[in-house]
């Protein structure tokens, strides 16, 4: 038989080149919708972002604990009246502007420390993420001149993390969910929900929480958690599945926003540097190395600044990495290489310029693009190392939790994550 295509009959129209395109598009669209609603994408990436920002905020609060009053408290040069006048124009949220007493400041500061610890270990993350955001906003909006650039990143990520399911892995919540039956009651969770509701009601009735936007946000989150518990407890069928799909969709949308935010930060920083004459001639890195404020190790800074070729390489390399990162996302290997270079760059900034918390915040932000295979490998090594350090009598309490039942794994959004490595490398 001949493979030559037959010519169309006289008068007949040739087949359209777009035949079947609509069917293929509909199929691809259905697969895409199922992909973002049935699965929590990037659970390990969001977990490491949660841990990274919790560590950053916690270490900052502990290091500045002796000076907390001068930074954010009643002894701050940026007085209470100035802060209140400033936030009245931009409607910024801060608990520290509800009262100027020293006792109230101490309560908010130490509650922020506790919220950071809860976020670090992943304890009641739905509530602790909100408390973490409230603490971060309260401190930063009280004294707006106390940051070093990393505070802006923490500010944004603290709000985004409230919308993510960042405790699906590497958290006490994940351990409790794996060891507790799905239909079990949660008296501790109910008590925390009731306590937070009473605090929210008191804030509304007292008039301190007078912003319509923040009032709707907090009331909406409180009501959403109540609806979630009711569906989980009393409607385990289709309503529970739909609620889980909505939660996955919100999580995946927030994860996309975080990724876009990272790309935007590096793209704008890189393209603005290109316009600067000092970055164009390759001498921009030299000047901060000669500022006393940014030279914690003068002998090391002087050694590096004395080498013109090294200064040129660091200046051009910084611009190249920041501008090229967005394009490197199109290639997995290039992205991983640039991530390694960017982490090294931030570590260099932490050592050479004395900005450790800025570098920690940037590294925690970059972690959203880390490959799942690398995170799983690093997590397993850390777990094994920690288990070796524990006494044998308590080691079994920190062992990996048992696998989820087959019935739970069959629900949308609850399937096993064995394909995560290939999907997010």
Helices and strands as residue ranges (DSSP letters): H 21-37, H 43-63, G 65-67, H 68-72, H 80-90, G 95-97, H 102-121, H 125-142, H 150-161, H 172-179, H 187-206, H 212-234, H 238-274, H 277-280, H 284-288, G 292-294, H 298-305, H 308-328, H 332-352, H 356-366, G 367-369, H 372-389, H 392-395, G 396-398, H 406-409, H 420-423
